[in-house]
Amino acid sequence: MHLLTLNEVADLLRKSPAQIRWMVHNGTAPRSAKIGGRRMWRETDVLAWVNVQFEESGQ
């Protein structure tokens, strides 16, 4: 399992860290958890979230 930091997720999704924080606040970000006081994402969850975004776009 590969864990990603806020900055790594932001880079992967081509968003700023502030945009990712806002998505977390709104409940629209990929699934994450606080581990040792830091918010972390599993790479597999982020990639699954991206796939769902494409499936829901209907394009």
N, C-alpha and C positions, 0 to 999 in steps of 0.2 A: 504494500500500500504506500502510495506517495502522497504526502501532505503538502498543501500549498499555502503560502502566506497571502495576506491581502494584496501586496504588491504583485505577487506572481499571478494571482487571479485577475487582477486589473490588466496586467500585460497580456495574458492569454485572451481576455475578452475585449482588448483594445479600448479599455475605459480607464478613467482616473480612479485612484483609490477612493476619492470622495464619492464618486458615482457608485462604486461598489458598496460603500458604507450606507448610502441612501437606499440602494436596493435591499440591503439587509434590513434596514429600518422599515421599509414598506412591505417586506415579505416577498419580494420578487427576485431575490438573488438565489443562486444555487445553494443547496443545503450545506450548512456549516455547523461547527461546534466550537465552543471555547475549550481549549486544552492548555492547561497551565496559565490561564489568564489571557491567552492569545486566541483570536478567532482563526480557525484553520479550516481548510476545505480539502476533501479527498479529491484527487485528480479525476477519479472515475465519476464522482458526483457532478463535477463541473462539466465534463464531457457529455454525460447523460443529459444534463440540463440544456446544453447547446443542441443536442439532437432533438429534444422535445420542442425547442423553439422553432426548429425547421419544420418538424411535423405539424405543428399548430399553425404555421404560416400558410399552409395549403398551396404552396407554390411549387 
